[in-house]
């Protein structure tokens, strides 16, 4: 499911700068409630998406040389493409090479999208060949898999100041029992959201 916040991003009048930052890392950005819920329900996420948070989201998008998606997120963005065919943000999605990690999809629906399986060596190769960041959009299941296989370089979590109670949590069904992370940055936003940046201790 794609949230109303993502829909607003796709309706902005100006697409993000497409220049990559040459960092060559696999990075992700996720939004969670205080109790760790990561679904895309508009009812609790959208009120916190003010101009400050939107600017930060767009800055993360600008860093991307390659997009990496799980199947559900990929299919959600393809549905969104139908709903917002005139959005200038589609210039970003269309101009950025995209890889979809899936064991069930057999072909992509458009040029610029490559379906890859869940082979850690293939993901490591993707990172090595990318001229900038490999950005994971949403895709919490994929994020857990990347962490478990020591492939994620940077985990960005924006904690929204609300307790949701029910829904999928970020670390549900984590393939490994323990995972040590180190805090590399934090900042409180005007909305009350807290941005946290982590890196695996192996980095």
Secondary structure, DSSP 8 states (H G I E B T S, - for coil): ---HHHHHHTT-SS-------S---EEEEEEEETT-B----HHHHGGG--HHHHHHHHHHHHTEEEEEEEHHHHHHHHHHHHHTTT-TTHHHHHHSEEEEE-SS--S-SSTTEEEE-S-HHHHHHHHHH-SSEEEEES-HHHHHHHHHTT--SEEEEEEES----SS-BTTTT-SSS---EEEEEEEE-TTS-EEEEEEETT-
